[in-house]
């Protein structure tokens, strides 16, 4: 019996209405105010996407389809497939380990023994080597194990991930989106029968009520105001149409230079807004650093020591939220921060989204 089919009704019920909402609001969610930055504070349905039946996330929320899916497999042996990345990816992997422990799911360090190979999440479709290429290899090497991708970002145009998932030899049985745009991509990808997919919450939010987070909150200080902005190809906050036009240019030195130039301008604009918001009379030093490239422990401690946090890094935002910091979130080339803010954080966090 295929248990992914047994609970497919749950996924369609929990996720289906969001597809309509997302498709109606995609332009609204990703729009940029050309007149200048505009702040929108979390606390309700500010972007037009309903927080729906989830509301404020509780650790192990029984309504989260990702947890429903995992519980359906609680008697199986899991292998947590790690992947290279930055400190935010380390946090996702750490949180996923806690999720499995809290659900009482047995794990192994040997994928040959596993019934389920779980990829914690992240942004796998943007990076073919750790995304679809790895999925193809895992399916071929461990054909008896289910392959599941935890709440992640899904995008079109960066890889052939949908072809890999739909291939006859694929063992993928579950794909979970962490933001509404990613769920729209899954919902329109023509996934084959037998694959469960749904809109869930980023795994890091499972740590919200953990003693680990509570200890870091107790140790928190206000040593600096943190400006943590990206310095990669996602830094720009252009609309999707402009970004698609740039990416349509054949890979070359010109395209790379154009992306760097646009990204640098976007970072400068964000940093200026942040410093203007803080004002000349800020009582603590300003630390401007893309801390996602730091070691995991340094990443956590740097956020923990912040008074306020200005960032376009999703997991800097989430870490700061969990540590009770005042957060200003900024757009990137994808609508992931505002999507997660509307879907998972609205109503219980102190986050202001700055539209550029």
C-alpha positions in Angstrom: 0.0 0.0 0.0 1.4 3.4 -1.0 0.9 5.6 2.1 1.7 8.7 0.1 -1.7 8.1 -1.6 -3.4 7.4 1.7 -2.9 10.9 2.9 -3.1 12.7 -0.4 -6.5 14.1 0.6 -4.9 15.9 3.5 -2.3 17.6 1.3 -4.9 18.7 -1.2 -7.1 20.0 1.5 -4.4 21.9 3.3 -2.6 23.1 0.3 -5.2 23.4 -2.5 -6.9 26.7 -1.5 -3.5 28.3 -1.3 -2.7 27.6 -5.0 -5.7 29.8 -5.9 -4.6 32.5 -3.5 -1.1 32.5 -4.7 -2.0 32.6 -8.4 -4.3 35.5 -7.8 -1.7 37.4 -5.7 1.7 36.5 -7.4 2.1 39.9 -9.0 0.9 41.7 -5.8 3.3 39.7 -3.6 6.3 40.3 -5.7 5.6 43.9 -6.7 8.1 46.6 -6.0 7.2 50.2 -5.1 9.0 52.3 -7.6 8.5 55.4 -5.6 10.9 54.2 -2.9 11.1 51.9 0.0 7.9 51.1 1.9 7.5 49.3 5.2 4.8 46.7 5.9 4.7 45.4 9.4 3.8 41.8 10.1 0.7 41.3 12.2 -1.9 40.3 9.7 -2.5 39.4 6.1 -0.4 42.3 4.7 0.4 40.7 1.4 -2.9 39.3 0.5 -2.0 35.7 1.3 -4.0 34.1 4.1 -2.3 32.5 7.0 -5.2 30.2 6.9 -5.6 27.2 9.2 -2.0 27.3 10.3 -1.8 30.6 12.0 1.1 30.8 14.5 3.2 27.7 14.2 3.5 25.4 17.2 6.4 22.9 17.4 5.2 19.7 15.9 1.9 21.3 14.7 -0.4 18.4 13.9 -2.0 20.4 11.0 1.3 21.0 9.2 1.2 18.6 6.2 5.0 18.0 6.5 4.5 16.6 10.0 1.4 14.6 8.8 3.6 13.0 6.1 6.4 12.2 8.6 4.1 10.7 11.2 2.6 8.4 8.5 6.2 7.0 8.2 7.1 7.0 11.9 7.7 3.3 11.9 10.3 3.6 9.1 14.0 4.1 9.3 15.2 7.6 8.1 18.5 8.8 6.7 19.0 12.5 6.9 20.8 13.5 3.7 23.0 16.5 4.5 24.2 19.0 1.8 26.8 21.7 1.6 25.7 25.3 2.2 25.9 28.3 4.5 25.0 28.8 8.1 21.3 29.0 7.3 21.5 25.5 5.7 23.2 24.2 8.8 20.3 25.6 10.9 17.8 23.8 8.6 19.7 20.6 9.0 19.9 21.0 12.8 16.2 21.7 13.0 15.4 18.7 10.9 17.4 16.5 13.3 15.3 17.9 16.2 12.0 17.3 14.3 12.9 13.6 13.8 13.9 13.3 17.4 10.7 14.9 18.6 8.5 12.7 16.4 10.3 9.6 17.7 11.5 8.7 14.3 14.5 6.3 14.1 17.5 7.4 12.1 20.6 5.8 10.6 23.9 7.1 9.3 23.9 4.4 6.6 21.6 5.3 3.6 21.7 1.6 2.6 19.6 0.7 5.6 17.1 3.5 5.2 13.5 3.2 4.2 13.3 7.0 3.7 16.0 9.4 2.6 15.1 12.9 3.8 16.7 16.0 2.3 16.0 18.7 5.0 15.1 21.6 2.6 16.9 24.6 1.5 16.8 25.8 -2.1 17.7 22.7 -4.0 16.3 23.5 -7.4 18.6 26.4 -7.8 21.7 24.3 -7.3 21.6 21.2 -9.6 24.5 19.4 -8.0 22.9 19.2 -4.6 19.4 19.2 -6.0 18.1 17.2 -9.0 21.5 15.7 -9.9 21.8 14.4 -6.4 18.2 13.1 -6.4 18.8 11.2 -9.6 21.9 9.6 -8.1 20.1 8.7 -4.8 17.2 7.1 -6.7 19.5 4.9 -8.7 21.7 4.0 -5.8 19.0 3.3 -3.2 16.0 2.2 -5.2 14.1 0.7 -2.3 14.1 4.0 -0.2 11.6 6.8 -0.6 13.2 10.2 -1.4 11.6 13.2 0.4 12.5 16.9 0.2 11.5 18.8 3.3 10.1 22.4 3.2 12.2 24.1 0.6 12.3 26.8 -2.1 11.3 25.6 -5.6 12.0 27.6 -8.7 11.7 27.1 -12.4 14.5 27.9 -14.9 17.6 26.9 -12.8 17.5 23.1 -13.4 15.6 20.2 -14.8 14.3 19.2 -11.3 10.7 18.5 -12.5 11.9 16.1 -15.2 14.1 14.3 -12.7 11.2 14.0 -10.2 8.8 12.7 -12.9 11.4 10.2 -14.4 10.3 6.6 -14.3 13.3 5.7 -12.1 12.7 8.4 -9.5 11.9 7.4 -6.0 10.7 10.8 -4.9 7.4 10.5 -2.9 7.2 13.9 -1.1 8.0 17.5 -1.9 7.2 20.3 0.5 7.2 24.1 -0.1 8.2 26.6 2.5 6.6 29.6 0.8 3.5 30.3 -1.4 5.5 31.0 -4.6 7.3 27.7 -4.2 4.0 25.9 -3.7 2.6 27.5 -6.9 5.6 26.1 -8.7 4.9 22.6 -7.3 1.2 22.9 -8.0 1.9 23.7 -11.7 4.8 21.4 -12.3 2.6 18.4 -13.6 4.0 16.1 -10.9 3.3 12.4 -11.5 0.9 10.4 -9.4 2.3 9.1 -6.2 4.1 12.3 -5.2 2.7 14.1 -2.3 3.3 17.9 -2.2 2.0 20.7 0.0 2.7 24.1 1.5 4.4 23.8 4.9 6.6 25.8 7.2 10.4 26.2 7.2 11.8 23.5 9.5 13.7 26.1 11.5 10.4 27.3 13.0 10.0 24.0 14.8 12.7 25.3 17.2 10.4 28.1 18.3 9.4 26.5 21.7 12.7 24.5 22.1 14.9 24.8 25.2 17.8 25.5 22.7 16.2 28.7 21.5 15.1 29.6 25.1 18.7 29.3 26.3 19.9 31.6 23.4 17.1 34.1 24.2 18.2 34.2 27.8 21.8 34.8 26.7 20.8 37.6 24.2 22.4 41.1 24.3 22.1 44.3 22.4 25.7 44.9 21.4 25.1 46.1 17.8 22.5 46.7 15.1 23.1 44.1 12.4 22.9 44.7 8.6 23.1 41.3 7.0 22.6 41.6 3.2 23.4 39.1 0.5 26.3 39.5 -1.9 25.3 36.9 -4.4 23.0 36.6 -7.5 19.9 36.8 -5.3 20.7 40.2 -3.9 18.8 42.2 -6.5 15.1 43.1 -5.9 14.1 43.6 -9.5 10.7 42.4 -10.6 10.5 38.9 -12.1 10.2 40.1 -15.7 13.4 42.1 -15.5 15.2 39.3 -13.8 14.1 36.8 -16.4 15.4 39.1 -19.2 18.8 39.3 -17.5 19.0 35.6 -17.0 18.0 35.0 -20.6 21.4 36.5 -21.7 23.9 33.8 -22.6 26.3 33.2 -19.7 29.2 35.5 -20.2 31.4 38.0 -18.6 28.9 40.7 -19.5 26.0 38.9 -17.8 28.1 38.2 -14.7 29.2 41.9 -14.6 25.5 43.0 -15.0 24.3 40.8 -12.2 27.1 42.0 -9.9 26.4 45.6 -10.7 22.6 45.3 -10.0 23.3 43.3 -6.9 25.7 46.0 -5.6 23.2 48.7 -6.2 20.5 46.7 -4.4 22.7 46.1 -1.4 23.7 49.8 -1.3 20.0 50.9 -1.4 19.1 48.4 1.4 22.0 49.5 3.6 21.1 53.2 3.1 17.5 52.5 4.1 18.7 50.6 7.2 21.1 53.3 8.3 18.5 56.0 7.8 16.0 53.9 9.9 18.6 53.5 12.6 19.4 57.2 12.6 22.7 59.1 13.3 22.1 58.8 17.0 22.1 55.0 17.2 23.2 54.0 20.7 25.0 50.9 19.6 27.5 50.2 16.7 26.3 49.1 13.3 27.7 45.8 12.1 27.3 45.3 8.3 28.2 41.7 7.4 26.7 38.9 5.4 26.9 36.5 8.3 25.5 33.5 6.5 29.1 32.7 5.4 30.1 32.5 9.1 30.4 29.3 11.1 27.1 28.1 12.4 27.9 29.0 16.0 29.2 32.4 15.1 26.1 33.0 13.0 23.8 32.3 16.0 25.9 34.4 18.4 26.0 37.3 16.0 22.3 37.4 15.7 21.9 36.8 19.4 24.0 39.9 20.2 21.9 42.2 17.9 19.5 44.9 19.0 17.8 45.1 15.7 18.4 43.1 12.5 18.1 44.3 8.9 18.4 41.5 6.4 17.5 40.0 3.1 18.6 36.5 4.3 15.7 34.2 5.1 17.4 32.3 7.9 18.9 35.4 9.4 15.3 36.7 9.6 14.0 33.5 11.1 16.8 33.2 13.6 16.3 36.8 14.7 12.5 36.2 15.0 13.1 33.2 17.2 15.5 35.1 19.4 12.9 37.9 19.8 14.7 40.6 17.9 13.2 43.5 16.0 13.6 42.6 12.3 13.5 44.6 9.1 13.2 42.2 6.1 14.1 43.1 2.5 13.3 41.6 -0.9 15.5 39.5 -3.1 15.2 38.2 -6.6 12.6 35.8 -5.3 9.6 36.5 -3.1 10.7 34.1 -0.3 11.1 36.4 2.7 7.7 38.1 2.2 6.1 34.7 1.4 7.4 33.1 4.6 6.5 36.3 6.5 2.9 36.2 5.3 2.5 32.4 5.6 4.3 31.5 8.8 5.1 34.6 10.8 2.2 37.0 10.6 0.5 37.7 13.9 3.2 36.7 16.3 6.4 38.4 15.2 8.0 41.9 15.2 9.0 42.0 11.5 8.7 44.9 9.1 9.0 44.1 5.4 10.6 46.9 3.5 9.5 47.0 -0.1 12.2 48.4 -2.4 
